[in-house]
């Protein structure tokens, strides 16, 4: 792992005990993303709306639900 400028463009996967660096347009690392039930993944994408919905209450709620689903798995 290199500590270069790419780090500001990524974030750590929010799943418990996961330290994967994730692209800013993705919520979770691919491994955890595919553990999220399909309806929740859809809800996140709809709320995200190609970035336009980032940070909105609907997006935050969808993200929270998706992360909770993964951490329950
Ligand atoms: Zn992860």
PDB file of the backbone (N, CA, C, O) and the ligand in Angstrom, with CONECT records:
HET     ZN  A 101       1
ATOM      1  N   UNK A   1       0.848  -1.206   0.000  1.00  0.00           N
ATOM      2  CA  UNK A   1       0.000   0.000   0.000  1.00  0.00           C
ATOM      3  C   UNK A   1       0.879   1.251   0.000  1.00  0.00           C
ATOM      4  O   UNK A   1       1.730   1.413   0.875  1.00  0.00           O
ATOM      5  N   UNK A   2       0.678   2.120  -0.964  1.00  0.00           N
ATOM      6  CA  UNK A   2       1.438   3.362  -1.006  1.00  0.00           C
ATOM      7  C   UNK A   2       0.585   4.500  -0.461  1.00  0.00           C
ATOM      8  O   UNK A   2      -0.632   4.528  -0.646  1.00  0.00           O
ATOM      9  N   UNK A   3       1.241   5.431   0.209  1.00  0.00           N
ATOM     10  CA  UNK A   3       0.515   6.564   0.786  1.00  0.00           C
ATOM     11  C   UNK A   3       0.597   7.738  -0.180  1.00  0.00           C
ATOM     12  O   UNK A   3       1.251   8.740   0.111  1.00  0.00           O
ATOM     13  N   UNK A   4      -0.052   7.621  -1.307  1.00  0.00           N
ATOM     14  CA  UNK A   4      -0.010   8.702  -2.287  1.00  0.00           C
ATOM     15  C   UNK A   4      -1.328   9.468  -2.300  1.00  0.00           C
ATOM     16  O   UNK A   4      -2.202   9.225  -1.468  1.00  0.00           O
ATOM     17  N   UNK A   5      -1.468  10.385  -3.239  1.00  0.00           N
ATOM     18  CA  UNK A   5      -2.656  11.249  -3.257  1.00  0.00           C
ATOM     19  C   UNK A   5      -3.940  10.472  -3.501  1.00  0.00           C
ATOM     20  O   UNK A   5      -5.027  10.967  -3.201  1.00  0.00           O
ATOM     21  N   UNK A   6      -3.831   9.258  -4.042  1.00  0.00           N
ATOM     22  CA  UNK A   6      -5.030   8.466  -4.283  1.00  0.00           C
ATOM     23  C   UNK A   6      -5.822   8.261  -2.991  1.00  0.00           C
ATOM     24  O   UNK A   6      -7.036   8.062  -3.029  1.00  0.00           O
ATOM     25  N   UNK A   7      -5.151   8.309  -1.876  1.00  0.00           N
ATOM     26  CA  UNK A   7      -5.827   8.052  -0.604  1.00  0.00           C
ATOM     27  C   UNK A   7      -6.964   9.027  -0.336  1.00  0.00           C
ATOM     28  O   UNK A   7      -7.967   8.654   0.272  1.00  0.00           O
ATOM     29  N   UNK A   8      -6.820  10.267  -0.782  1.00  0.00           N
ATOM     30  CA  UNK A   8      -7.890  11.229  -0.516  1.00  0.00           C
ATOM     31  C   UNK A   8      -9.118  10.919  -1.371  1.00  0.00           C
ATOM     32  O   UNK A   8     -10.209  11.417  -1.095  1.00  0.00           O
ATOM     33  N   UNK A   9      -8.943  10.102  -2.404  1.00  0.00           N
ATOM     34  CA  UNK A   9     -10.057   9.793  -3.287  1.00  0.00           C
ATOM     35  C   UNK A   9     -10.718   8.474  -2.931  1.00  0.00           C
ATOM     36  O   UNK A   9     -11.683   8.065  -3.576  1.00  0.00           O
ATOM     37  N   UNK A  10     -10.211   7.820  -1.924  1.00  0.00           N
ATOM     38  CA  UNK A  10     -10.805   6.548  -1.527  1.00  0.00           C
ATOM     39  C   UNK A  10     -11.204   6.635  -0.049  1.00  0.00           C
ATOM     40  O   UNK A  10     -10.812   7.562   0.660  1.00  0.00           O
ATOM     41  N   UNK A  11     -11.967   5.677   0.386  1.00  0.00           N
ATOM     42  CA  UNK A  11     -12.322   5.597   1.792  1.00  0.00           C
ATOM     43  C   UNK A  11     -12.273   4.133   2.189  1.00  0.00           C
ATOM     44  O   UNK A  11     -12.296   3.242   1.340  1.00  0.00           O
ATOM     45  N   UNK A  12     -12.207   3.903   3.469  1.00  0.00           N
ATOM     46  CA  UNK A  12     -12.158   2.526   3.932  1.00  0.00           C
ATOM     47  C   UNK A  12     -13.561   1.922   3.893  1.00  0.00           C
ATOM     48  O   UNK A  12     -14.550   2.593   4.191  1.00  0.00           O
ATOM     49  N   UNK A  13     -13.627   0.665   3.525  1.00  0.00           N
ATOM     50  CA  UNK A  13     -14.909  -0.040   3.509  1.00  0.00           C
ATOM     51  C   UNK A  13     -15.535   0.052   4.900  1.00  0.00           C
ATOM     52  O   UNK A  13     -14.881  -0.272   5.892  1.00  0.00           O
ATOM     53  N   UNK A  14     -16.803   0.493   4.984  1.00  0.00           N
ATOM     54  CA  UNK A  14     -17.433   0.674   6.300  1.00  0.00           C
ATOM     55  C   UNK A  14     -17.875  -0.615   6.984  1.00  0.00           C
ATOM     56  O   UNK A  14     -18.351  -0.576   8.119  1.00  0.00           O
ATOM     57  N   UNK A  15     -17.726  -1.754   6.314  1.00  0.00           N
ATOM     58  CA  UNK A  15     -18.101  -3.013   6.958  1.00  0.00           C
ATOM     59  C   UNK A  15     -17.162  -3.284   8.134  1.00  0.00           C
ATOM     60  O   UNK A  15     -15.985  -2.924   8.104  1.00  0.00           O
ATOM     61  N   UNK A  16     -17.701  -3.916   9.157  1.00  0.00           N
ATOM     62  CA  UNK A  16     -16.923  -4.195  10.364  1.00  0.00           C
ATOM     63  C   UNK A  16     -15.710  -5.060  10.029  1.00  0.00           C
ATOM     64  O   UNK A  16     -15.828  -6.063   9.326  1.00  0.00           O
ATOM     65  N   UNK A  17     -14.559  -4.667  10.533  1.00  0.00           N
ATOM     66  CA  UNK A  17     -13.299  -5.410  10.380  1.00  0.00           C
ATOM     67  C   UNK A  17     -12.765  -5.426   8.955  1.00  0.00           C
ATOM     68  O   UNK A  17     -11.835  -6.180   8.666  1.00  0.00           O
ATOM     69  N   UNK A  18     -13.321  -4.622   8.057  1.00  0.00           N
ATOM     70  CA  UNK A  18     -12.821  -4.573   6.683  1.00  0.00           C
ATOM     71  C   UNK A  18     -11.970  -3.328   6.507  1.00  0.00           C
ATOM     72  O   UNK A  18     -12.382  -2.231   6.883  1.00  0.00           O
ATOM     73  N   UNK A  19     -10.787  -3.494   5.936  1.00  0.00           N
ATOM     74  CA  UNK A  19      -9.884  -2.350   5.749  1.00  0.00           C
ATOM     75  C   UNK A  19      -9.630  -2.081   4.271  1.00  0.00           C
ATOM     76  O   UNK A  19      -8.688  -1.371   3.923  1.00  0.00           O
ATOM     77  N   UNK A  20     -10.469  -2.646   3.397  1.00  0.00           N
ATOM     78  CA  UNK A  20     -10.331  -2.388   1.963  1.00  0.00           C
ATOM     79  C   UNK A  20     -10.509  -0.903   1.671  1.00  0.00           C
ATOM     80  O   UNK A  20     -11.364  -0.245   2.263  1.00  0.00           O
ATOM     81  N   UNK A  21      -9.695  -0.378   0.754  1.00  0.00           N
ATOM     82  CA  UNK A  21      -9.917   0.984   0.280  1.00  0.00           C
ATOM     83  C   UNK A  21     -10.907   0.925  -0.884  1.00  0.00           C
ATOM     84  O   UNK A  21     -10.767   0.113  -1.799  1.00  0.00           O
ATOM     85  N   UNK A  22     -11.905   1.802  -0.826  1.00  0.00           N
ATOM     86  CA  UNK A  22     -13.012   1.750  -1.772  1.00  0.00           C
ATOM     87  C   UNK A  22     -13.056   3.035  -2.588  1.00  0.00           C
ATOM     88  O   UNK A  22     -12.824   4.122  -2.059  1.00  0.00           O
ATOM     89  N   UNK A  23     -13.355   2.905  -3.877  1.00  0.00           N
ATOM     90  CA  UNK A  23     -13.502   4.085  -4.734  1.00  0.00           C
ATOM     91  C   UNK A  23     -14.571   5.010  -4.167  1.00  0.00           C
ATOM     92  O   UNK A  23     -15.529   4.544  -3.552  1.00  0.00           O
ATOM     93  N   UNK A  24     -14.416   6.325  -4.370  1.00  0.00           N
ATOM     94  CA  UNK A  24     -15.378   7.266  -3.786  1.00  0.00           C
ATOM     95  C   UNK A  24     -16.802   7.102  -4.329  1.00  0.00           C
ATOM     96  O   UNK A  24     -17.762   7.512  -3.678  1.00  0.00           O
ATOM     97  N   UNK A  25     -16.938   6.514  -5.499  1.00  0.00           N
ATOM     98  CA  UNK A  25     -18.297   6.338  -6.025  1.00  0.00           C
ATOM     99  C   UNK A  25     -18.892   4.992  -5.635  1.00  0.00           C
ATOM    100  O   UNK A  25     -19.973   4.620  -6.092  1.00  0.00           O
ATOM    101  N   UNK A  26     -18.168   4.264  -4.782  1.00  0.00           N
ATOM    102  CA  UNK A  26     -18.702   3.000  -4.269  1.00  0.00           C
ATOM    103  C   UNK A  26     -18.869   3.123  -2.764  1.00  0.00           C
ATOM    104  O   UNK A  26     -18.099   3.810  -2.093  1.00  0.00           O
ATOM    105  N   UNK A  27     -19.877   2.454  -2.250  1.00  0.00           N
ATOM    106  CA  UNK A  27     -20.137   2.506  -0.809  1.00  0.00           C
ATOM    107  C   UNK A  27     -19.245   1.527  -0.057  1.00  0.00           C
ATOM    108  O   UNK A  27     -18.612   1.875   0.940  1.00  0.00           O
ATOM    109  N   UNK A  28     -19.209   0.288  -0.563  1.00  0.00           N
ATOM    110  CA  UNK A  28     -18.479  -0.784   0.102  1.00  0.00           C
ATOM    111  C   UNK A  28     -17.490  -1.398  -0.884  1.00  0.00           C
ATOM    112  O   UNK A  28     -17.591  -1.171  -2.090  1.00  0.00           O
ATOM    113  N   UNK A  29     -16.544  -2.167  -0.380  1.00  0.00           N
ATOM    114  CA  UNK A  29     -15.668  -2.915  -1.270  1.00  0.00           C
ATOM    115  C   UNK A  29     -16.543  -3.939  -2.014  1.00  0.00           C
ATOM    116  O   UNK A  29     -17.612  -4.303  -1.523  1.00  0.00           O
ATOM    117  N   UNK A  30     -16.104  -4.406  -3.189  1.00  0.00           N
ATOM    118  CA  UNK A  30     -16.941  -5.328  -3.978  1.00  0.00           C
ATOM    119  C   UNK A  30     -17.394  -6.549  -3.186  1.00  0.00           C
ATOM    120  O   UNK A  30     -18.535  -6.991  -3.318  1.00  0.00           O
ATOM    121  N   UNK A  31     -16.503  -7.091  -2.367  1.00  0.00           N
ATOM    122  CA  UNK A  31     -16.843  -8.286  -1.579  1.00  0.00           C
ATOM    123  C   UNK A  31     -18.061  -8.027  -0.691  1.00  0.00           C
ATOM    124  O   UNK A  31     -18.972  -8.852  -0.628  1.00  0.00           O
ATOM    125  N   UNK A  32     -18.076  -6.886  -0.008  1.00  0.00           N
ATOM    126  CA  UNK A  32     -19.198  -6.586   0.880  1.00  0.00           C
ATOM    127  C   UNK A  32     -20.416  -6.071   0.123  1.00  0.00           C
ATOM    128  O   UNK A  32     -21.554  -6.345   0.505  1.00  0.00           O
ATOM    129  N   UNK A  33     -20.173  -5.327  -0.949  1.00  0.00           N
ATOM    130  CA  UNK A  33     -21.286  -4.795  -1.732  1.00  0.00           C
ATOM    131  C   UNK A  33     -22.200  -5.928  -2.190  1.00  0.00           C
ATOM    132  O   UNK A  33     -23.424  -5.798  -2.162  1.00  0.00           O
ATOM    133  N   UNK A  34     -21.592  -7.049  -2.616  1.00  0.00           N
ATOM    134  CA  UNK A  34     -22.408  -8.149  -3.128  1.00  0.00           C
ATOM    135  C   UNK A  34     -23.031  -8.988  -2.016  1.00  0.00           C
ATOM    136  O   UNK A  34     -23.759  -9.943  -2.287  1.00  0.00           O
ATOM    137  N   UNK A  35     -22.745  -8.632  -0.773  1.00  0.00           N
ATOM    138  CA  UNK A  35     -23.456  -9.257   0.348  1.00  0.00           C
ATOM    139  C   UNK A  35     -24.711  -8.473   0.706  1.00  0.00           C
ATOM    140  O   UNK A  35     -25.557  -8.949   1.462  1.00  0.00           O
ATOM    141  N   UNK A  36     -24.823  -7.269   0.158  1.00  0.00           N
ATOM    142  CA  UNK A  36     -26.012  -6.453   0.436  1.00  0.00           C
ATOM    143  C   UNK A  36     -27.175  -7.016  -0.389  1.00  0.00           C
ATOM    144  O   UNK A  36     -27.025  -7.249  -1.588  1.00  0.00           O
ATOM    145  N   UNK A  37     -28.331  -7.234   0.248  1.00  0.00           N
ATOM    146  CA  UNK A  37     -29.482  -7.740  -0.503  1.00  0.00           C
ATOM    147  C   UNK A  37     -29.815  -6.821  -1.683  1.00  0.00           C
ATOM    148  O   UNK A  37     -29.721  -5.597  -1.587  1.00  0.00           O
ATOM    149  N   UNK A  38     -30.207  -7.445  -2.793  1.00  0.00           N
ATOM    150  CA  UNK A  38     -30.432  -6.702  -4.033  1.00  0.00           C
ATOM    151  C   UNK A  38     -31.336  -5.474  -3.891  1.00  0.00           C
ATOM    152  O   UNK A  38     -31.007  -4.417  -4.429  1.00  0.00           O
ATOM    153  N   UNK A  39     -32.469  -5.583  -3.178  1.00  0.00           N
ATOM    154  CA  UNK A  39     -33.339  -4.402  -3.061  1.00  0.00           C
ATOM    155  C   UNK A  39     -32.634  -3.226  -2.390  1.00  0.00           C
ATOM    156  O   UNK A  39     -32.881  -2.069  -2.730  1.00  0.00           O
ATOM    157  N   UNK A  40     -31.742  -3.531  -1.422  1.00  0.00           N
ATOM    158  CA  UNK A  40     -31.017  -2.456  -0.746  1.00  0.00           C
ATOM    159  C   UNK A  40     -29.961  -1.856  -1.669  1.00  0.00           C
ATOM    160  O   UNK A  40     -29.742  -0.645  -1.663  1.00  0.00           O
ATOM    161  N   UNK A  41     -29.298  -2.717  -2.473  1.00  0.00           N
ATOM    162  CA  UNK A  41     -28.324  -2.191  -3.437  1.00  0.00           C
ATOM    163  C   UNK A  41     -29.014  -1.257  -4.412  1.00  0.00           C
ATOM    164  O   UNK A  41     -28.491  -0.194  -4.746  1.00  0.00           O
ATOM    165  N   UNK A  42     -30.195  -1.661  -4.869  1.00  0.00           N
ATOM    166  CA  UNK A  42     -30.971  -0.836  -5.780  1.00  0.00           C
ATOM    167  C   UNK A  42     -31.331   0.494  -5.132  1.00  0.00           C
ATOM    168  O   UNK A  42     -31.245   1.548  -5.762  1.00  0.00           O
ATOM    169  N   UNK A  43     -31.734   0.431  -3.863  1.00  0.00           N
ATOM    170  CA  UNK A  43     -32.135   1.646  -3.150  1.00  0.00           C
ATOM    171  C   UNK A  43     -30.967   2.621  -3.045  1.00  0.00           C
ATOM    172  O   UNK A  43     -31.139   3.833  -3.177  1.00  0.00           O
ATOM    173  N   UNK A  44     -29.762   2.068  -2.801  1.00  0.00           N
ATOM    174  CA  UNK A  44     -28.581   2.931  -2.702  1.00  0.00           C
ATOM    175  C   UNK A  44     -28.315   3.603  -4.044  1.00  0.00           C
ATOM    176  O   UNK A  44     -28.062   4.806  -4.108  1.00  0.00           O
ATOM    177  N   UNK A  45     -28.376   2.814  -5.115  1.00  0.00           N
ATOM    178  CA  UNK A  45     -28.098   3.381  -6.445  1.00  0.00           C
ATOM    179  C   UNK A  45     -29.117   4.451  -6.806  1.00  0.00           C
ATOM    180  O   UNK A  45     -28.757   5.495  -7.351  1.00  0.00           O
ATOM    181  N   UNK A  46     -30.377   4.199  -6.508  1.00  0.00           N
ATOM    182  CA  UNK A  46     -31.429   5.162  -6.851  1.00  0.00           C
ATOM    183  C   UNK A  46     -31.214   6.456  -6.060  1.00  0.00           C
ATOM    184  O   UNK A  46     -31.328   7.552  -6.608  1.00  0.00           O
ATOM    185  N   UNK A  47     -30.901   6.317  -4.772  1.00  0.00           N
ATOM    186  CA  UNK A  47     -30.701   7.499  -3.936  1.00  0.00           C
ATOM    187  C   UNK A  47     -29.416   8.238  -4.316  1.00  0.00           C
ATOM    188  O   UNK A  47     -29.349   9.465  -4.244  1.00  0.00           O
ATOM    189  N   UNK A  48     -28.397   7.472  -4.722  1.00  0.00           N
ATOM    190  CA  UNK A  48     -27.106   8.061  -5.114  1.00  0.00           C
ATOM    191  C   UNK A  48     -27.268   8.901  -6.375  1.00  0.00           C
ATOM    192  O   UNK A  48     -26.692   9.983  -6.488  1.00  0.00           O
ATOM    193  N   UNK A  49     -28.045   8.401  -7.312  1.00  0.00           N
ATOM    194  CA  UNK A  49     -28.388   9.129  -8.534  1.00  0.00           C
ATOM    195  C   UNK A  49     -27.147   9.697  -9.206  1.00  0.00           C
ATOM    196  O   UNK A  49     -27.063  10.897  -9.469  1.00  0.00           O
ATOM    197  N   UNK A  50     -26.186   8.823  -9.481  1.00  0.00           N
ATOM    198  CA  UNK A  50     -24.926   9.205 -10.143  1.00  0.00           C
ATOM    199  C   UNK A  50     -24.198  10.335  -9.424  1.00  0.00           C
ATOM    200  O   UNK A  50     -23.532  11.158 -10.052  1.00  0.00           O
ATOM    201  N   UNK A  51     -24.333  10.365  -8.115  1.00  0.00           N
ATOM    202  CA  UNK A  51     -23.609  11.361  -7.339  1.00  0.00           C
ATOM    203  C   UNK A  51     -24.454  12.565  -6.975  1.00  0.00           C
ATOM    204  O   UNK A  51     -24.149  13.270  -6.013  1.00  0.00           O
ATOM    205  N   UNK A  52     -25.524  12.810  -7.741  1.00  0.00           N
ATOM    206  CA  UNK A  52     -26.363  13.985  -7.486  1.00  0.00           C
ATOM    207  C   UNK A  52     -27.066  13.888  -6.142  1.00  0.00           C
ATOM    208  O   UNK A  52     -27.373  14.904  -5.518  1.00  0.00           O
ATOM    209  N   UNK A  53     -27.322  12.653  -5.697  1.00  0.00           N
ATOM    210  CA  UNK A  53     -28.045  12.472  -4.439  1.00  0.00           C
ATOM    211  C   UNK A  53     -27.125  12.241  -3.264  1.00  0.00           C
ATOM    212  O   UNK A  53     -27.596  11.948  -2.165  1.00  0.00           O
ATOM    213  N   UNK A  54     -25.817  12.364  -3.464  1.00  0.00           N
ATOM    214  CA  UNK A  54     -24.869  12.080  -2.387  1.00  0.00           C
ATOM    215  C   UNK A  54     -25.131  12.973  -1.186  1.00  0.00           C
ATOM    216  O   UNK A  54     -25.226  14.193  -1.319  1.00  0.00           O
ATOM    217  N   UNK A  55     -25.246  12.365  -0.022  1.00  0.00           N
ATOM    218  CA  UNK A  55     -25.401  13.136   1.203  1.00  0.00           C
ATOM    219  C   UNK A  55     -26.827  13.522   1.520  1.00  0.00           C
ATOM    220  O   UNK A  55     -27.089  14.089   2.580  1.00  0.00           O
ATOM    221  N   UNK A  56     -27.757  13.228   0.624  1.00  0.00           N
ATOM    222  CA  UNK A  56     -29.154  13.534   0.921  1.00  0.00           C
ATOM    223  C   UNK A  56     -29.663  12.572   1.999  1.00  0.00           C
ATOM    224  O   UNK A  56     -29.091  11.499   2.189  1.00  0.00           O
ATOM    225  N   UNK A  57     -30.721  12.948   2.695  1.00  0.00           N
ATOM    226  CA  UNK A  57     -31.268  12.041   3.723  1.00  0.00           C
ATOM    227  C   UNK A  57     -31.618  10.672   3.142  1.00  0.00           C
ATOM    228  O   UNK A  57     -31.398   9.655   3.800  1.00  0.00           O
ATOM    229  N   UNK A  58     -32.157  10.626   1.927  1.00  0.00           N
ATOM    230  CA  UNK A  58     -32.526   9.345   1.318  1.00  0.00           C
ATOM    231  C   UNK A  58     -31.279   8.499   1.076  1.00  0.00           C
ATOM    232  O   UNK A  58     -31.289   7.289   1.303  1.00  0.00           O
ATOM    233  N   UNK A  59     -30.199   9.147   0.610  1.00  0.00           N
ATOM    234  CA  UNK A  59     -28.964   8.421   0.354  1.00  0.00           C
ATOM    235  C   UNK A  59     -28.348   7.919   1.650  1.00  0.00           C
ATOM    236  O   UNK A  59     -27.896   6.777   1.733  1.00  0.00           O
ATOM    237  N   UNK A  60     -28.334   8.779   2.657  1.00  0.00           N
ATOM    238  CA  UNK A  60     -27.781   8.374   3.954  1.00  0.00           C
ATOM    239  C   UNK A  60     -28.560   7.196   4.533  1.00  0.00           C
ATOM    240  O   UNK A  60     -27.974   6.258   5.075  1.00  0.00           O
ATOM    241  N   UNK A  61     -29.878   7.254   4.414  1.00  0.00           N
ATOM    242  CA  UNK A  61     -30.711   6.177   4.946  1.00  0.00           C
ATOM    243  C   UNK A  61     -30.433   4.877   4.204  1.00  0.00           C
ATOM    244  O   UNK A  61     -30.331   3.816   4.820  1.00  0.00           O
ATOM    245  N   UNK A  62     -30.309   4.958   2.881  1.00  0.00           N
ATOM    246  CA  UNK A  62     -30.044   3.759   2.081  1.00  0.00           C
ATOM    247  C   UNK A  62     -28.674   3.189   2.420  1.00  0.00           C
ATOM    248  O   UNK A  62     -28.517   1.974   2.537  1.00  0.00           O
ATOM    249  N   UNK A  63     -27.668   4.075   2.579  1.00  0.00           N
ATOM    250  CA  UNK A  63     -26.322   3.612   2.925  1.00  0.00           C
ATOM    251  C   UNK A  63     -26.323   2.939   4.290  1.00  0.00           C
ATOM    252  O   UNK A  63     -25.734   1.874   4.471  1.00  0.00           O
ATOM    253  N   UNK A  64     -26.987   3.571   5.240  1.00  0.00           N
ATOM    254  CA  UNK A  64     -27.036   3.027   6.593  1.00  0.00           C
ATOM    255  C   UNK A  64     -27.672   1.640   6.589  1.00  0.00           C
ATOM    256  O   UNK A  64     -27.197   0.728   7.264  1.00  0.00           O
ATOM    257  N   UNK A  65     -28.759   1.491   5.816  1.00  0.00           N
ATOM    258  CA  UNK A  65     -29.444   0.206   5.745  1.00  0.00           C
ATOM    259  C   UNK A  65     -28.541  -0.846   5.105  1.00  0.00           C
ATOM    260  O   UNK A  65     -28.502  -1.989   5.560  1.00  0.00           O
ATOM    261  N   UNK A  66     -27.817  -0.468   4.053  1.00  0.00           N
ATOM    262  CA  UNK A  66     -26.946  -1.416   3.357  1.00  0.00           C
ATOM    263  C   UNK A  66     -25.794  -1.853   4.262  1.00  0.00           C
ATOM    264  O   UNK A  66     -25.456  -3.035   4.321  1.00  0.00           O
ATOM    265  N   UNK A  67     -25.196  -0.891   4.965  1.00  0.00           N
ATOM    266  CA  UNK A  67     -24.080  -1.224   5.858  1.00  0.00           C
ATOM    267  C   UNK A  67     -24.572  -2.107   6.999  1.00  0.00           C
ATOM    268  O   UNK A  67     -23.890  -3.053   7.391  1.00  0.00           O
ATOM    269  N   UNK A  68     -25.754  -1.801   7.532  1.00  0.00           N
ATOM    270  CA  UNK A  68     -26.310  -2.603   8.617  1.00  0.00           C
ATOM    271  C   UNK A  68     -26.567  -4.025   8.140  1.00  0.00           C
ATOM    272  O   UNK A  68     -26.343  -4.981   8.883  1.00  0.00           O
ATOM    273  N   UNK A  69     -27.037  -4.169   6.901  1.00  0.00           N
ATOM    274  CA  UNK A  69     -27.325  -5.500   6.354  1.00  0.00           C
ATOM    275  C   UNK A  69     -26.042  -6.322   6.260  1.00  0.00           C
ATOM    276  O   UNK A  69     -26.037  -7.511   6.577  1.00  0.00           O
ATOM    277  N   UNK A  70     -24.949  -5.681   5.821  1.00  0.00           N
ATOM    278  CA  UNK A  70     -23.680  -6.396   5.692  1.00  0.00           C
ATOM    279  C   UNK A  70     -23.148  -6.780   7.067  1.00  0.00           C
ATOM    280  O   UNK A  70     -22.634  -7.882   7.257  1.00  0.00           O
ATOM    281  N   UNK A  71     -23.274  -5.870   8.015  1.00  0.00           N
ATOM    282  CA  UNK A  71     -22.723  -6.144   9.339  1.00  0.00           C
ATOM    283  C   UNK A  71     -23.550  -7.165  10.116  1.00  0.00           C
ATOM    284  O   UNK A  71     -23.086  -7.719  11.113  1.00  0.00           O
ATOM    285  N   UNK A  72     -24.762  -7.408   9.662  1.00  0.00           N
ATOM    286  CA  UNK A  72     -25.589  -8.460  10.270  1.00  0.00           C
ATOM    287  C   UNK A  72     -25.234  -9.811   9.676  1.00  0.00           C
ATOM    288  O   UNK A  72     -25.424 -10.846  10.314  1.00  0.00           O
ATOM    289  N   UNK A  73     -24.715  -9.802   8.447  1.00  0.00           N
ATOM    290  CA  UNK A  73     -24.473 -11.060   7.719  1.00  0.00           C
ATOM    291  C   UNK A  73     -23.403 -11.895   8.409  1.00  0.00           C
ATOM    292  O   UNK A  73     -23.071 -12.983   7.938  1.00  0.00           O
TER     293      UNK A  73
HETATM  294 ZN    ZN A 101     -15.377  -4.548   2.766  1.00  0.00          ZN
END
